[in-house]
Amino acid sequence: MTALKTLLVLSTAGLMLACNSIGNAPVASDSTVSGNIAKQLAGDVPLPQGAVIRQQDTLVMGAGASWTGRLSLTVSGEPQTVFAYFRDSMPGAGWTLTSSSFSRLSLLTFTKAERMATVQMQGSNFGGNEVLITVAPAVRAAAPGARP
């Protein structure tokens, strides 16, 4: 019976190790946003102190003021405070607020030069707020008479 228990423990440990990686690439864990990470990932998008990047849901291409992609965060605090942080901080980084909606699922939309950013936030069942920041090139209107 002891050998069976040992085999079961070793098998479980092996499965847990296998679940921690996909192929040869280890799955990264979430990390708190530090000054360097915030600058590298978000560049010109301000991030709240203590925000935690949910790396498994984040895809960022580029860096600094030209990155595009999706940044997934967990931010502590009241939903109204987190909403106000982004509403008030983004214009200070050069973004222009184009629309906003505060509710259970809040949304802020900003533009800056040739880019557009959306900040979507929702209270989490486990406390804090789930925040998705998506930055992409802005879509230009077609010239009159232009064909697709």
N, C-alpha and C positions, 0 to 999 in steps of 0.2 A: 504494500500500500504506500509506503514512503517513496518508492521509486516512481510510482504513478503521480504522486503529488509533486515531486521534483520535476518530472517531465511536463506536467501541466503548468508549473510556474515558469519553466524555461520557454515553453511554447508561447505563453502569454507575453513574456518579456520580448520575445522575438517578433511577435505580431505588433507590439507597441512600437518597437524600433522601426519596423517596416512602415507603419502608418505615419511616422515622422518625416518620411522623405518620399519624393516622387522621382523615380529614376535615381539619379545620383545627386539631384539638387535638393538640399534640405529645405523644409518648409519653415519660413521665418516666423517668429512669434511677433506679437504686437509690441510696439515700443513707444515710450513717451517722447513727445516732440521736444527736441533740444534746439538751441539756437542754430547749430550747424545743419541739422536735419531739416528744420523749417526753411532755412535759406536755400538749401540744395533742392528740396522737393517743391516748395511752393514759390520761391523767389519773391514775386511781387504780390503774393496773396498772404495777408497776415493770418497767423494761426494763434489761437488762445494758448496762454501758458498752461502747461499740464495736460494738453490734449494728447490722446493716445492714437497713434496711427494703426489702423487695422490693416496690416500688410497684405493679408490674403484677399482683401477686397480693393486694393489700391493698384492702379496702373498709371505710371507717370513716364512720359517720354520727353526727354530734354531736361533742361534745368534753368534756373534763374527766371528771367522775364519772358522766356519763350517756350516754357513747358506746356504740354497739352496732356490731357488724360483725366483720370478720376482719382481723387484723394479721399480716402474713407477714414473718418476719425470718430473717436468717442470723446465727448467733451462733458466735463462735469458742470453742474450748476443748473439753475432754473432755466427752462426753455426761453422765457422772455429775455433773460440776461444774455444767453448765447445768441439769440436773434439780434439783440441790440449790439452785441460785440461786432458781428459781421456787418450789420447795417452801417455802423459808425466807423469801423476800421478800414473797410475796403475803399471808400472815397479818399481816405488819407494816403492810400497807396496808388492813387491815380485812377481808380475804377469809378465809373458813373453808374449809379443805381438807376435801372430802367423799370423795374417792377418789384413789388414785394407783397407777400401774403403771409400773415401770421395766423396759424391755426394748429390743429393737432399735427399736421404735416405742413411745415412752413417752407416757403420758397422765396429766395432773393435772386434777382437776375441783374448782372452788371455787364457793362461793356468797357473796353479799353483798347484804343487804337483798332487793330484788326482782330481782336480777340473778344470772346464772350465767356462769362463765368456764371454758373448757377450754383447756389448754395442751398442745399435741401437739408432740412433737419427735422428730426422726430424724436420725441422722448422715448427712452428705452425702457423695457419692462424691468431691467435690472438696475435702474438708476442712471443718471446722466443722459446724454443726448447722442443720437447717431447722426453724424453730419457727413454728407457727400458733397464734395466740391468738384465740379466738372468744368474744365477749361478747354475750349476748342476755338479754332479760327472762326471768325464771324462769317456768316453767309452774306454775300453781296447780292443786292437786287439785280436782276437781269436788265440790261438796257432795253428800252422800248423797241419792239420789232426784232429783238434777238431771238434766234431759234435755239432750242435746247440741243 
